Amino acid sequence: MSEARIALITDFGMQDPYVAAVKGVISARTDAPIIDLSHEIEPFDIFQAAWFLRGIVRYWPGATIFMVVVDPGVGTSRRILALRSEGKVFLAPDNGVLTFIEGEARAVEKESLFLPGGGTTFHGRDRFAPVAAALANNFPFDDLGPLIMDRVRLDYTEPCYSGERITGTIVSIDRFGNAITDVEAARIPFSRFQLRVGDATIARRSTTYSEDGSFMIVGSTGCIELSVAGGSAAALLQLRRGDRVSVIPTA
């Protein structure tokens, strides 16, 4: 029995037959368990998938095969990427969705692993799924294809923690309307500070989501979030992913 598990992240949703087809191909080739991490990534949203993966990968054990299929370039010359890191393997299109994962990367070119008769529009079923199953069955990672050093990276600016002003970005708006930044609370050297984004300045801080009005809170990622009790901070403050934020010390 395989010791591996295959964890799926896609933008397929659950209304259409796509996820079921992918799982069918995998299940026909391996007894490794298949785990749905999310199929609700917004269509074509590579950054959302990349940030989702960054937020959860540390909690998963070795021998996990992450199959990440958010692939607006399916059928084009974009490569299929396999990446090995800390005992885990990642399969994804080479479009930046693995930007935040470091490790040994190979271009998957072992065509004998692909589904016979597959087409150009559904590589999740025809290529990614059988390759994931093969890896779960201990197919050698090194035999997938050549090493690559030029994989695609997303255009992303890391937070800046130097000087009297820390800068970062809103990287996610969750389903509750919390605006999640990439500014790590543990790296803020000021004991008292306010956060500015656009025309809004937020100085109130809370340790729970029940505070009145708008406030900052350290979320489950360890980063600063902007929140509103029982409402959407994104809607109230007109915030969007990609908005730049500044953390400024106060007296």
C-alpha positions as a LaTeX table, in Angstrom:
\begin{tabular}{lrrr}
\hline
Residue & $x$ (\AA) & $y$ (\AA) & $z$ (\AA) \\
\hline
Met1 & 0.00 & 0.00 & 0.00 \\
Ser2 & 1.27 & 3.46 & $-0.85$ \\
Glu3 & 2.49 & 5.60 & 2.04 \\
Ala4 & 1.94 & 8.77 & 0.02 \\
Arg5 & $-1.12$ & 10.99 & $-0.06$ \\
Ile6 & $-2.21$ & 13.21 & $-2.94$ \\
Ala7 & $-3.51$ & 16.65 & $-1.97$ \\
Leu8 & $-5.47$ & 18.61 & $-4.58$ \\
Ile9 & $-5.69$ & 22.38 & $-5.07$ \\
Thr10 & $-7.59$ & 23.57 & $-8.16$ \\
Asp11 & $-9.89$ & 26.25 & $-9.51$ \\
Phe12 & $-12.28$ & 23.61 & $-10.88$ \\
Gly13 & $-15.13$ & 24.07 & $-8.40$ \\
Met14 & $-17.41$ & 21.13 & $-7.62$ \\
Gln15 & $-20.31$ & 21.79 & $-10.01$ \\
Asp16 & $-18.62$ & 20.39 & $-13.11$ \\
Pro17 & $-17.19$ & 16.88 & $-13.65$ \\
Tyr18 & $-13.56$ & 17.98 & $-13.63$ \\
Val19 & $-12.59$ & 17.03 & $-10.08$ \\
Ala20 & $-14.41$ & 13.71 & $-10.35$ \\
Ala21 & $-12.52$ & 12.88 & $-13.55$ \\
Val22 & $-9.16$ & 13.74 & $-11.97$ \\
Lys23 & $-9.92$ & 11.58 & $-8.95$ \\
Gly24 & $-11.02$ & 8.72 & $-11.18$ \\
Val25 & $-7.71$ & 8.72 & $-13.06$ \\
Ile26 & $-5.73$ & 8.78 & $-9.82$ \\
Ser27 & $-7.84$ & 6.10 & $-8.13$ \\
Ala28 & $-7.48$ & 3.77 & $-11.10$ \\
Arg29 & $-3.70$ & 3.90 & $-10.73$ \\
Thr30 & $-2.93$ & 4.03 & $-7.01$ \\
Asp31 & $-4.45$ & 3.28 & $-3.63$ \\
Ala32 & $-2.95$ & 6.46 & $-2.16$ \\
Pro33 & $-5.58$ & 8.59 & $-0.42$ \\
Ile34 & $-6.77$ & 11.70 & $-2.26$ \\
Ile35 & $-7.40$ & 14.78 & $-0.15$ \\
Asp36 & $-9.29$ & 17.87 & $-1.32$ \\
Leu37 & $-7.55$ & 20.96 & 0.01 \\
Ser38 & $-9.54$ & 23.41 & $-2.11$ \\
His39 & $-11.32$ & 23.51 & $-5.44$ \\
Glu40 & $-12.58$ & 27.04 & $-4.79$ \\
Ile41 & $-9.58$ & 29.05 & $-5.98$ \\
Glu42 & $-10.97$ & 31.82 & $-8.16$ \\
Pro43 & $-10.77$ & 30.85 & $-11.85$ \\
Phe44 & $-7.30$ & 31.52 & $-13.30$ \\
Asp45 & $-6.09$ & 33.14 & $-10.04$ \\
Ile46 & $-2.51$ & 31.92 & $-9.87$ \\
Phe47 & $-1.49$ & 34.21 & $-7.01$ \\
Gln48 & $-4.41$ & 33.10 & $-4.83$ \\
Ala49 & $-3.39$ & 29.47 & $-5.29$ \\
Ala50 & 0.26 & 30.26 & $-4.60$ \\
Trp51 & $-0.58$ & 32.11 & $-1.38$ \\
Phe52 & $-3.01$ & 29.38 & $-0.30$ \\
Leu53 & $-0.25$ & 26.82 & $-0.72$ \\
Arg54 & 2.24 & 28.97 & 1.18 \\
Gly55 & $-0.16$ & 29.19 & 4.10 \\
Ile56 & $-0.80$ & 25.46 & 4.50 \\
Val57 & 2.22 & 23.53 & 3.31 \\
Arg58 & 4.09 & 23.66 & 6.63 \\
Tyr59 & 1.30 & 21.73 & 8.35 \\
Trp60 & 1.44 & 18.74 & 6.01 \\
Pro61 & 3.78 & 15.80 & 6.57 \\
Gly62 & 6.36 & 14.38 & 4.21 \\
Ala63 & 5.23 & 11.96 & 1.50 \\
Thr64 & 2.52 & 14.42 & 0.50 \\
Ile65 & 2.15 & 15.03 & $-3.23$ \\
Phe66 & 0.54 & 18.42 & $-3.83$ \\
Met67 & $-1.18$ & 18.59 & $-7.20$ \\
Val68 & $-1.90$ & 22.26 & $-7.91$ \\
Val69 & $-3.86$ & 22.84 & $-11.09$ \\
Val70 & $-4.67$ & 26.49 & $-11.74$ \\
Asp71 & $-3.67$ & 26.54 & $-15.35$ \\
Pro72 & $-4.91$ & 29.26 & $-17.69$ \\
Gly73 & $-2.09$ & 28.32 & $-20.07$ \\
Val74 & $-3.17$ & 24.68 & $-20.46$ \\
Gly75 & $-2.25$ & 23.32 & $-23.88$ \\
Thr76 & 0.37 & 25.99 & $-24.55$ \\
Ser77 & 4.14 & 25.62 & $-24.41$ \\
Arg78 & 4.19 & 26.18 & $-20.65$ \\
Arg79 & 5.97 & 23.34 & $-18.86$ \\
Ile80 & 4.64 & 20.94 & $-16.26$ \\
Leu81 & 6.70 & 21.40 & $-13.15$ \\
Ala82 & 7.63 & 18.87 & $-10.47$ \\
Leu83 & 9.34 & 20.25 & $-7.38$ \\
Arg84 & 10.75 & 18.32 & $-4.43$ \\
Ser85 & 11.07 & 20.04 & $-1.06$ \\
Glu86 & 11.49 & 18.66 & 2.47 \\
Gly87 & 10.11 & 15.24 & 1.58 \\
Lys88 & 7.12 & 16.67 & $-0.27$ \\
Val89 & 6.50 & 16.81 & $-4.01$ \\
Phe90 & 4.60 & 19.51 & $-5.89$ \\
Leu91 & 3.09 & 19.09 & $-9.36$ \\
Ala92 & 1.93 & 22.27 & $-11.07$ \\
Pro93 & 2.04 & 24.22 & $-14.29$ \\
Asp94 & 5.16 & 26.33 & $-14.57$ \\
Asn95 & 3.26 & 29.60 & $-14.28$ \\
Gly96 & 4.36 & 30.90 & $-10.89$ \\
Val97 & 1.93 & 28.96 & $-8.73$ \\
Leu98 & 4.93 & 27.45 & $-6.88$ \\
Thr99 & 6.61 & 30.84 & $-6.36$ \\
Phe100 & 6.74 & 30.46 & $-2.56$ \\
Ile101 & 8.04 & 26.87 & $-2.55$ \\
Glu102 & 11.79 & 26.28 & $-2.75$ \\
Gly103 & 13.39 & 23.05 & $-3.85$ \\
Glu104 & 14.68 & 20.94 & $-6.72$ \\
Ala105 & 12.60 & 21.50 & $-9.85$ \\
Arg106 & 12.22 & 19.31 & $-12.93$ \\
Ala107 & 10.24 & 19.67 & $-16.14$ \\
Val108 & 7.89 & 16.69 & $-16.44$ \\
Glu109 & 8.62 & 15.19 & $-19.85$ \\
Lys110 & 8.01 & 11.47 & $-19.25$ \\
Glu111 & 5.17 & 11.15 & $-21.76$ \\
Ser112 & 4.72 & 7.44 & $-21.09$ \\
Leu113 & 3.13 & 8.41 & $-17.77$ \\
Phe114 & 0.44 & 10.53 & $-19.41$ \\
Leu115 & $-3.08$ & 9.28 & $-20.09$ \\
Pro116 & $-3.18$ & 7.68 & $-23.56$ \\
Gly117 & $-5.20$ & 9.69 & $-26.04$ \\
Gly118 & $-5.26$ & 12.81 & $-23.87$ \\
Gly119 & $-5.95$ & 16.19 & $-25.40$ \\
Thr120 & $-4.77$ & 19.77 & $-24.92$ \\
Thr121 & $-7.60$ & 21.16 & $-22.79$ \\
Phe122 & $-7.53$ & 19.04 & $-19.61$ \\
His123 & $-3.98$ & 18.38 & $-18.48$ \\
Gly124 & $-5.24$ & 18.05 & $-14.89$ \\
Arg125 & $-6.87$ & 14.76 & $-15.87$ \\
Asp126 & $-4.60$ & 13.66 & $-18.73$ \\
Arg127 & $-1.15$ & 14.53 & $-17.36$ \\
Phe128 & $-1.06$ & 15.76 & $-13.79$ \\
Ala129 & $-3.31$ & 13.03 & $-12.37$ \\
Pro130 & $-1.44$ & 10.02 & $-13.82$ \\
Val131 & 1.92 & 11.55 & $-12.91$ \\
Ala132 & 0.74 & 12.12 & $-9.33$ \\
Ala133 & $-0.42$ & 8.50 & $-9.16$ \\
Ala134 & 2.92 & 7.28 & $-10.52$ \\
Leu135 & 4.81 & 9.27 & $-7.89$ \\
Ala136 & 2.56 & 7.86 & $-5.17$ \\
Asn137 & 3.54 & 4.42 & $-6.46$ \\
Asn138 & 7.23 & 5.35 & $-6.03$ \\
Phe139 & 8.09 & 6.31 & $-9.59$ \\
Pro140 & 11.56 & 7.93 & $-9.32$ \\
Phe141 & 11.34 & 11.71 & $-9.15$ \\
Asp142 & 14.62 & 12.06 & $-11.05$ \\
Asp143 & 13.16 & 10.19 & $-14.03$ \\
Leu144 & 10.35 & 12.70 & $-14.61$ \\
Gly145 & 12.52 & 14.96 & $-16.75$ \\
Pro146 & 15.44 & 17.39 & $-16.74$ \\
Leu147 & 16.40 & 19.73 & $-13.94$ \\
Ile148 & 15.40 & 23.34 & $-14.58$ \\
Met149 & 16.76 & 26.54 & $-13.05$ \\
Asp150 & 14.51 & 29.07 & $-14.80$ \\
Arg151 & 11.05 & 28.29 & $-13.47$ \\
Val152 & 8.47 & 31.06 & $-13.61$ \\
Arg153 & 8.05 & 33.30 & $-10.55$ \\
Leu154 & 5.21 & 35.67 & $-9.80$ \\
Asp155 & 5.89 & 39.40 & $-9.58$ \\
Tyr156 & 5.70 & 39.83 & $-5.82$ \\
Thr157 & 7.34 & 42.38 & $-3.52$ \\
Glu158 & 8.32 & 41.05 & $-0.11$ \\
Pro159 & 7.48 & 43.25 & 2.91 \\
Cys160 & 10.13 & 45.77 & 3.93 \\
Tyr161 & 10.93 & 45.88 & 7.67 \\
Ser162 & 13.72 & 48.45 & 7.67 \\
Gly163 & 13.53 & 52.04 & 8.84 \\
Glu164 & 10.73 & 53.90 & 10.55 \\
Arg165 & 8.03 & 52.58 & 8.22 \\
Ile166 & 7.22 & 48.96 & 7.44 \\
Thr167 & 5.58 & 48.35 & 4.10 \\
Gly168 & 3.65 & 45.36 & 2.85 \\
Thr169 & 0.69 & 44.26 & 0.77 \\
Ile170 & $-2.84$ & 42.98 & 1.23 \\
Val171 & $-2.39$ & 39.48 & $-0.16$ \\
Ser172 & $-5.82$ & 38.01 & 0.48 \\
Ile173 & $-9.43$ & 38.88 & 1.23 \\
Asp174 & $-10.99$ & 35.92 & 2.99 \\
Arg175 & $-14.67$ & 34.91 & 2.81 \\
Phe176 & $-15.40$ & 36.94 & 5.96 \\
Gly177 & $-14.03$ & 40.12 & 4.38 \\
Asn178 & $-10.85$ & 40.22 & 6.47 \\
Ala179 & $-8.03$ & 41.92 & 4.58 \\
Ile180 & $-4.94$ & 39.83 & 5.25 \\
Thr181 & $-1.54$ & 41.45 & 4.81 \\
Asp182 & 1.86 & 39.83 & 4.44 \\
Val183 & 3.29 & 41.87 & 7.34 \\
Glu184 & 4.38 & 39.47 & 10.08 \\
Ala185 & 3.42 & 40.80 & 13.50 \\
Ala186 & 6.47 & 39.24 & 15.14 \\
Arg187 & 8.76 & 41.33 & 12.94 \\
Ile188 & 7.20 & 44.69 & 13.82 \\
Pro189 & 9.67 & 46.37 & 16.21 \\
Phe190 & 7.25 & 49.07 & 17.42 \\
Ser191 & 5.15 & 48.52 & 20.54 \\
Arg192 & 2.62 & 51.13 & 19.38 \\
Phe193 & 1.75 & 51.62 & 15.73 \\
Gln194 & $-0.97$ & 52.34 & 13.23 \\
Leu195 & $-1.60$ & 50.93 & 9.79 \\
Arg196 & $-2.32$ & 53.02 & 6.71 \\
Val197 & $-3.81$ & 51.76 & 3.48 \\
Gly198 & $-5.11$ & 54.19 & 0.89 \\
Asp199 & $-7.06$ & 56.91 & 2.69 \\
Ala200 & $-7.70$ & 54.77 & 5.77 \\
Thr201 & $-5.71$ & 54.77 & 9.01 \\
Ile202 & $-6.37$ & 52.04 & 11.57 \\
Ala203 & $-4.90$ & 52.37 & 15.05 \\
Arg204 & $-7.16$ & 50.12 & 17.12 \\
Arg205 & $-5.85$ & 46.62 & 17.82 \\
Ser206 & $-7.69$ & 43.58 & 19.08 \\
Thr207 & $-7.02$ & 39.96 & 20.01 \\
Thr208 & $-10.51$ & 38.76 & 18.97 \\
Tyr209 & $-12.84$ & 39.40 & 16.05 \\
Ser210 & $-15.53$ & 40.85 & 18.34 \\
Glu211 & $-14.05$ & 44.35 & 18.70 \\
Asp212 & $-16.35$ & 47.20 & 17.64 \\
Gly213 & $-15.59$ & 49.06 & 14.42 \\
Ser214 & $-12.53$ & 48.42 & 12.30 \\
Phe215 & $-9.33$ & 47.13 & 13.88 \\
Met216 & $-6.06$ & 45.30 & 13.34 \\
Ile217 & $-5.63$ & 41.74 & 14.53 \\
Val218 & $-2.90$ & 39.12 & 14.28 \\
Gly219 & $-4.53$ & 36.35 & 12.29 \\
Ser220 & $-3.85$ & 32.63 & 12.18 \\
Thr221 & $-0.99$ & 33.17 & 9.70 \\
Gly222 & 0.86 & 35.39 & 12.16 \\
Cys223 & 0.30 & 38.38 & 9.87 \\
Ile224 & $-1.63$ & 41.58 & 10.45 \\
Glu225 & $-5.24$ & 41.57 & 9.27 \\
Leu226 & $-7.78$ & 44.38 & 8.98 \\
Ser227 & $-11.15$ & 43.32 & 10.30 \\
Val228 & $-14.64$ & 44.48 & 11.26 \\
Ala229 & $-16.74$ & 42.64 & 13.82 \\
Gly230 & $-19.60$ & 40.85 & 12.08 \\
Gly231 & $-18.86$ & 42.52 & 8.74 \\
Ser232 & $-16.46$ & 42.91 & 5.89 \\
Ala233 & $-13.45$ & 45.15 & 6.37 \\
Ala234 & $-12.77$ & 44.93 & 2.65 \\
Ala235 & $-16.21$ & 46.32 & 1.82 \\
Leu236 & $-16.26$ & 48.94 & 4.59 \\
Leu237 & $-12.78$ & 50.29 & 3.84 \\
Gln238 & $-12.89$ & 49.57 & 0.07 \\
Leu239 & $-9.83$ & 47.36 & 0.21 \\
Arg240 & $-8.57$ & 45.04 & $-2.50$ \\
Arg241 & $-5.87$ & 42.45 & $-2.81$ \\
Gly242 & $-2.70$ & 44.14 & $-3.97$ \\
Asp243 & $-3.27$ & 47.34 & $-1.96$ \\
Arg244 & $-0.05$ & 48.50 & $-0.34$ \\
Val245 & 0.00 & 49.05 & 3.43 \\
Ser246 & 2.32 & 50.93 & 5.79 \\
Val247 & 2.91 & 50.24 & 9.49 \\
Ile248 & 3.96 & 53.45 & 11.22 \\
Pro249 & 5.07 & 53.85 & 14.85 \\
Thr250 & 3.03 & 56.13 & 17.12 \\
Ala251 & 3.92 & 57.82 & 20.36 \\
\hline
\end{tabular}
